[in-house]
Amino acid sequence: MIRLSNGHALDHVVSSGSLAFDGRGWPWQRAMVASGLIRPDLFTVVLKTLTRHPREGNLKLYKPWTCVRLVPGGSVNKVGLTNPGFDWWLRDVAPKLDYGRVKTVVSIFGDDDELGEMAAKLDRFPLAALEVNPSCPNTGHALGNAGQVVAGVDAVKRVSRHPVIVKVSTSQDYLAIARGLKGLAEAIALNSVPWEQVYPDGRSPLWRLEKRVGGGGGGVSGRPAQALNWRAVREIAEDGALPVIAPSVMQFDDLERVRALGARAVGYGAIHFRAPWLPTRIVKRDLARRAATPLAERQAA
């Protein structure tokens, strides 16, 4: 696990957006949360990324399939940071959350000034961490270089008491970013992989949306993203600048695979779209296995 400076232990992490803006799930997940098939309290939950001002993006809750599709073993999305804006979350969502029961991470996107403004206003909440997300593949513009990413995180740290996680993309120079963030961020995570990296010769199932709004064929998550994302996990872990959270966990055996690559925590994203009850089952099984394994054996491993 990753022990943050505030004492919070990152181990099993719900990736940004998988359980909506409040960690209680999207409308189609609420019944599973209520019944215990989804247990947010077993995870550190990263909320869907917020921007300073409302952003329309491409997601329409009454027809989400227009920007999210299944692909073999995973999904592709072109949500585009759809969100009602930071002020809405601060007013209507933040006061209602049970931060003691569900370890909550707020994910934010913006320029340096916007990041600093949001981070300062989040200081009064007992969050597990902040996530700075400069790596969305669907924003329609070039991803920030290492210097820009570091400057954004520095703007957050100047005003925030919270530990910072930074989400990067395999399209970025993630090693340079990790090295530049040493002493600023406390962990690094990986985003979905741009369609063009995973399927360089294939047309995205979201091609009509791509034709209309631009910005590429979407971000691929799940098994199709594992090769590229897990290579990045291994390289970041070997570099040693920051501990890394491995994405694209789709089954129990993936835990052993990514931990062998050097991941100190694991993330669950696309799996919530394909089988939203499965992450809870995986975590319960992992906790039971750990409880049955002697401490000395776990430390040796």
N, C-alpha and C positions, 0 to 999 in steps of 0.2 A: 504494500500500500504506500501511498504518499502522505506523509505527515506534514500538514501545512503549518505555517507560523502561528496560526491561532489555535492550534491543537486539533483541528478537524482532520480526520483520516479519510483520504480519497481511496476508494477501493473499487466498488461497482458504481458506475456513473451512467445516468440516463442522458443521452446526447441531447443537445439543444433542440427544442421543438417537438420532441417525441411525446411529451405529456403536456403540451400546450403552454400557455402563459402563466399557469398557476401550479403546475405539477399535479393537478387532479385529473388530467387527461382531456382529450378532445371529446366532443359530444358522443361519438361512437365508442369511446372507451370508458365512459363514466360508469356504466353498469358493471364492467369488469373491475373497476376500482372499488365500487361499493361492495361487490361480492368477495373481494380479496384475491381475485385472479391476478390483478395487478396490485403490487404493494409498493407504492412510492417510498414508504418509510424504510425500506431495505436498501435504498440507493442514495447517492447524492444526485439530486435532480437539477439539471441545467435547463432553465426555462427557455422558451423560444426567444430568439434574439429581438431586442428592442432597438429602435432608433429614436433620436431626439424628437422628431416630428412624425406624425402618421405617414405610413408608406403603403400605397395600394398593392404593389407587387402583383402577383398573378393568382393568388389563392382565393377561391370563392368556396366557403364552407358548404354551400348547398350543391356544389359540383367540384369536389377536390380533384377528381380524375383529370381535369383539364390541365393540371400542372404536376400531378404525381402519377406515375405508372409503375406497375410491376415489371421487372425484367427477370430472367432466370436467376434465382438465388438472391435477388435483392430488389432494389427499386431505383428509379431515377426521378428527381424532382426539379422543378423550376419554379419554386415558390417565390423566390425573389425578395426575401425579407419582408413579406407582408406582415404588418402589425399596426395596431391602432395608435401607436406612439407612447413615448415614455410617460407623459403626463397622465394619460389614461391609466396606465399600469400603476403609477404612484398613487392615484386617487382611488381607483376602483378595485385593485387587486391586492396590492401590498398590505393594506391594513387587515385583510381577511385571512392571511396565510398563517399556518401554525408552524413557525420556524423551528420549534423544539421537536416536533414530530418528524418533519420532513426536512432534511438538510438541503438547503436551497442555494443555487448559484444563479445569479442574474447575468444574462449574456447581453452585451451591448456592442453596437456598431456605429461608427461615425467618424468625423474628423477630430483632430486633437481637442478643439474647444468643446465639441459636443460630448466627447468621451469624458472629459474632465467635469463638465457640468452634471452629467448623469451620475458619474461616480461619486461626486460630492453629495448629491441628494440621497444616495443609497447608503451613506455612512451610518445613518441612524437605525438601520435594520440589521438584525443579527444573522447575516448571511454566512454561509460556509465559505464563499469566495465570489469574486467577479470573474466572468469570462469575457475577454476582449476578442471579438470575432472580425478579423480583417481579411477573411478568406472565403466569403460566400462566392461560389462559382456563377451565381445567377444575377449579379448586380449590373451587368452590362458595361463594366469598365474594367481596366486592368487592375489586377490585385496589387496591393502595396508592396514596395520593395522592403528589404530588411530595415533600412534606415527609417522609412515611414512607419513601419510596424512598431519599432522600438520607441519612436517619438510618441506614438499614440499611447503606448503602455506607460511611458514615463509621465505623460499628462495625467493618467489615472492615478498612478502611485503618488503623485505630488499632493493629491487631495483626499486619498482614500486610505482607510485603515485596513481594508480587506485584502487578503491574499489574491493574487491575480493568476488566472489560467489563460493561456493564449491559444486560440484555435488557428492552425495553419493548414495550408493545402500543399499537396504534392506538386502543384503548379508553381509554388513559390520556392525560394532558396531557403528551405526550412532549417538547414544546418546553420546558415548565417544568421537567421532569425533567432534560433535557440541560443547561439553564442552571444548575440547582442542583448538578449533578454536576461542573461545571467545576472542575478542580483536585483532584478525587477520583478520578473514572473517567478512563480513557484512550481509550475507544471506546464506542459505543452500537450495539446490535443490535436487531432487531425480531422479535417472536414471531409465531406463527400468529395469524390474525384471527378473532375470535369469529364463529361461524356467523351470528348475528343481524345482524351488520354486512354480511356478504357476501350473504346470502340472506334479507332481512328478511321476505319473504312465503313462504318455502319451508320445508318440514319437513325436519329433519336426518335422514339415513339412520340416525343413532344415536338416534332419538327414543325407542325403547324403553328404552335405557340412561339417557337424559335423564329420562324419566318416573320411573325407579327411583331415581336418585341425585341428580337436580337439577343445577344448575350450568350450564345452557345446552346448546346443541346441539353443542358441540365447537369445536375450533380448526381453521380452514381454512388450508391451505398450498398453494403452487404457483401456477399461473396465475390461479385465481380470487381469490387474495389480492394479486396484483401491483398492481392499481390503488390500493388503499388503502395497502399497504406502501410502494410506490414513491413515492406522494405524500408520505408521511412522510419517506422518504429525502431527497427534494428539499428539503423544508422544514427538516429538521435540518441538512442540508449548507449551505443558504443562511444559516441562523442562525449557524453557525460555532462554537457552543460546544464541540462534540465531533465528531471524525470518526465517520462512520457506516458500518456494515457492511450492505450491501443483501441482503435475503433473496429467496427465491422465484425463484432462477435455475433455469431449466428447460431451457435450450438455449444453445449457444455465443453466438448473437447477443444474448442477454440481457446478456452482459458489457458490451458497448458501450453498451447502453441505460442500465444502472444507473450506469456510470461517467460518462456524460454528465449524469446527474442529480446527480452530486457524490459518489457512493459511493467510498470509499477502499479498500474490500475487499468481497468478495462471499461470500455464504453459500449452502450447498446443504442443503436439508432434505427436502421432499416428494419431490424427484427420487430420493432413495435408496430410497423406497418403490416408486416406479413403474419406475425403471430404474437400479438401484444401481450399474451399471458406467459410467453416462454421465458423472458428475462427473469421474472419472479421465480419460476421453477429452477432456472440455472443458479440463481443466487442462493436459494434455499439449499440446493444440493451442494454447492460449494461451501456454504457455512457448515453443513452437516459433516462434510468430509474433513474440514479443518478441525472441527470439534473432536473428531475421532482420531486425528493424527497427533501424536505426541509433539510437544513444543520443540524438543531438540531436533526431531526429524524435519519439522517445518523450517527451522532456522538453517539446517544443513542444506536443504533444498534451495 
